[in-house]
């Protein structure tokens, strides 16, 4: 909760208010409680961003050390770790959308000819066959599955005439808890597992990913799209 409150306090100079609400998105009852809280507070939802995710291990703090030391990159992987990553990165977004579906419909109906927006935070890793630095092998697989879920949910809403758009945002390298300073520094010269570094030789900024998310949120004509924000790394790593 402290992280949420700090993030909320960091946003200044804009109208409205930010109310931190803690949820465990892998707990269906917790998600339903969150939806009920928003229903009682505002009665509708306009934008839903599925941003929770993990690239390593929830249970083994030494996972990456074991990965670096292993002669066989498959060896450190465990069934439990794959299950945990899929639960958070791929399964949870479906049940979050389902829980908030009625609120998103209300949000769309509150605007003339409007739609509500679901934005799934995927990854550029979803389109690569190489394992990204500092990730479990399951990570790219869960993000590719999330992209497929984006299309399946978008199609489900579209064919039933439900005014909810579903799009996927595929970030490249941005400073975060998952992308440490070593990886960000390596981008200038050589990224492990990639043929060439990012052409612009830097990571993305909060403003760059923020404006991409805003576009997906407000464009009523964008649905079932994958928007890659990755500095051109796909150009040099076919």
C-alpha positions in Angstrom: 0.0 0.0 0.0 2.9 2.4 0.7 4.0 2.1 -2.9 0.5 3.0 -4.2 0.3 5.9 -1.8 3.7 7.2 -2.9 2.7 6.9 -6.6 -0.5 8.7 -6.0 1.2 11.5 -4.1 3.7 11.9 -6.9 1.0 13.1 -9.4 0.5 16.8 -9.0 -0.9 19.7 -11.1 -3.7 17.8 -12.7 -7.5 17.9 -12.0 -9.3 15.2 -10.1 -8.0 12.9 -7.4 -6.1 9.6 -7.1 -7.4 7.0 -4.6 -5.0 4.1 -4.0 -6.8 0.7 -3.8 -4.8 -2.4 -3.1 -5.8 -5.7 -4.8 -4.3 -9.1 -5.3 -5.2 -9.7 -8.9 -4.6 -13.4 -8.6 -7.3 -13.6 -5.9 -10.7 -13.6 -7.6 -12.5 -12.6 -4.4 -10.1 -9.7 -3.9 -10.7 -8.5 -7.4 -14.5 -8.7 -7.0 -14.2 -6.7 -3.8 -12.2 -4.0 -5.7 -14.8 -3.8 -8.4 -17.5 -3.5 -5.8 -15.6 -0.6 -4.1 -15.3 1.3 -7.4 -19.0 0.6 -8.1 -20.0 2.1 -4.8 -17.6 5.0 -5.2 -18.1 6.1 -8.8 -20.5 3.6 -10.4 -18.5 3.2 -13.6 -15.1 2.6 -15.1 -13.7 4.2 -18.3 -10.2 2.7 -18.5 -8.8 -0.6 -17.2 -5.0 -1.2 -17.4 -3.8 -4.8 -16.7 -0.3 -3.9 -15.6 0.6 -6.4 -12.9 3.4 -8.8 -13.9 6.5 -10.6 -12.9 9.5 -11.9 -14.9 11.3 -13.9 -12.3 10.3 -16.0 -9.3 7.9 -15.2 -6.5 9.3 -17.8 -4.2 13.0 -18.1 -4.9 15.0 -14.9 -4.4 18.1 -16.7 -5.7 16.4 -17.7 -9.0 18.5 -15.4 -11.3 21.7 -16.4 -9.5 20.9 -20.0 -10.2 20.0 -19.1 -13.8 23.4 -17.4 -14.3 25.3 -20.3 -12.8 23.5 -23.0 -14.7 25.1 -24.7 -17.8 21.7 -25.6 -19.0 19.2 -22.6 -19.1 16.3 -25.0 -18.7 17.5 -26.5 -15.4 16.6 -23.7 -13.0 13.0 -23.6 -14.2 10.3 -25.1 -12.0 6.6 -26.0 -12.6 5.6 -23.9 -9.6 7.4 -20.9 -11.1 5.8 -21.2 -14.4 2.4 -21.6 -12.7 3.0 -18.5 -10.7 4.0 -16.4 -13.7 1.1 -17.6 -15.8 -1.3 -16.9 -12.9 -0.2 -13.3 -12.7 0.8 -12.4 -16.2 -2.0 -14.1 -18.2 -4.7 -15.7 -16.1 -5.3 -12.7 -13.8 -6.0 -10.2 -16.6 -8.9 -12.3 -17.9 -10.6 -12.4 -14.5 -9.9 -8.8 -13.8 -11.7 -7.8 -17.1 -14.6 -10.1 -16.2 -15.0 -8.6 -12.8 -14.9 -5.0 -14.2 -16.9 -5.7 -17.3 -20.2 -4.2 -16.1 -18.5 -1.1 -14.8 -16.7 -0.6 -18.2 -20.0 -0.9 -20.0 -21.4 1.8 -17.7 -18.4 4.0 -18.5 -19.0 3.6 -22.2 -22.7 4.4 -21.8 -21.9 7.6 -19.9 -20.5 9.1 -23.1 -22.3 9.7 -26.4 -21.3 6.9 -28.8 -18.3 6.1 -26.5 -16.4 3.0 -25.7 -14.4 2.0 -22.7 -10.8 0.8 -22.9 -8.9 -2.2 -21.6 -5.1 -2.0 -22.1 -3.1 -5.1 -21.5 0.6 -4.4 -20.7 2.4 -7.0 -22.7 6.1 -6.9 -23.7 8.2 -6.7 -26.8 9.4 -10.1 -25.5 6.2 -11.6 -26.8 7.4 -11.4 -30.4 11.0 -12.6 -29.7 12.2 -16.2 -29.5 15.2 -15.4 -27.5 15.0 -15.2 -23.7 15.2 -11.6 -22.5 17.9 -10.7 -19.9 16.7 -11.0 -16.3 13.7 -13.1 -17.1 12.3 -16.6 -16.5 11.8 -18.5 -19.7 8.1 -18.5 -19.1 7.9 -14.7 -19.2 7.8 -14.2 -23.0 5.4 -17.2 -23.3 3.0 -15.5 -20.8 3.2 -12.2 -22.7 2.5 -13.9 -26.1 -0.5 -15.6 -24.4 -1.6 -12.2 -23.1 -1.5 -10.8 -26.6 -3.7 -13.7 -27.8 -6.1 -13.0 -24.9 -6.3 -9.4 -26.0 -7.7 -10.6 -29.4 -10.0 -13.2 -27.9 -11.5 -10.7 -25.4 -11.8 -8.0 -28.1 -13.5 -10.3 -30.4 -15.9 -11.5 -27.7 -17.0 -7.9 -26.9 -17.2 -6.9 -30.6 -19.4 -9.8 -31.8 -21.8 -9.2 -28.9 -22.0 -5.4 -29.4 -20.4 -4.6 -26.1 -18.7 -1.2 -26.2 -15.3 -2.3 -24.7 -12.1 -2.1 -26.7 -9.2 -4.3 -25.9 -5.6 -3.4 -27.0 -2.1 -4.5 -26.0 0.8 -2.2 -25.2 4.2 -3.9 -25.9 7.0 -2.0 -24.1 10.6 -2.5 -24.8 13.2 -1.5 -22.2 12.0 0.9 -19.6 13.4 1.5 -16.1 11.4 -0.6 -13.7 11.6 -3.1 -10.9 12.0 -5.8 -13.5 14.7 -4.0 -15.6 17.7 -3.2 -13.5 20.5 -0.7 -14.0 22.8 -3.4 -15.5 20.4 -4.1 -18.3 19.8 -0.4 -19.0 23.6 0.1 -19.2 24.0 -2.9 -21.5 21.6 -1.4 -23.9 24.2 1.1 -25.0 26.6 -1.7 -26.2 25.1 -5.2 -26.2 22.0 -6.8 -24.8 22.3 -10.4 -23.8 20.3 -12.6 -26.2 19.9 -9.8 -28.8 21.9 -9.3 -32.0 22.1 -5.5 -31.5 21.3 -2.9 -28.9 18.4 -0.5 -29.1 19.2 2.0 -32.0 18.6 5.1 -29.9 21.0 3.7 -27.2 18.7 4.5 -24.3 15.7 3.2 -22.5 12.2 4.6 -22.9 10.8 7.4 -20.7 7.6 7.5 -18.6 6.2 10.2 -20.9 6.8 8.0 -24.0 4.9 5.0 -22.6 2.3 7.3 -21.0 1.4 9.0 -24.2 1.1 5.6 -25.9 -1.3 4.4 -23.2 -3.3 7.6 -23.5 -3.7 7.0 -27.3 -5.0 3.5 -26.7 -7.4 4.8 -24.0 -9.0 7.6 -26.1 -9.0 6.3 -29.6 -12.5 4.8 -30.2 -11.2 3.5 -33.6 -8.4 1.4 -32.2 -9.4 -2.1 -31.2 -7.4 -5.4 -31.1 -4.2 -3.5 -31.7 -0.6 -4.3 -30.5 1.3 -1.1 -30.0 5.1 -1.6 -29.6 7.1 1.1 -27.9 10.6 -0.2 -28.0 13.0 2.3 -29.6 13.4 0.4 -32.9 14.9 -2.8 -31.4 12.8 -4.9 -33.7 14.4 -3.2 -36.7 17.9 -4.5 -35.7 16.8 -7.8 -34.2 14.6 -9.5 -36.8 
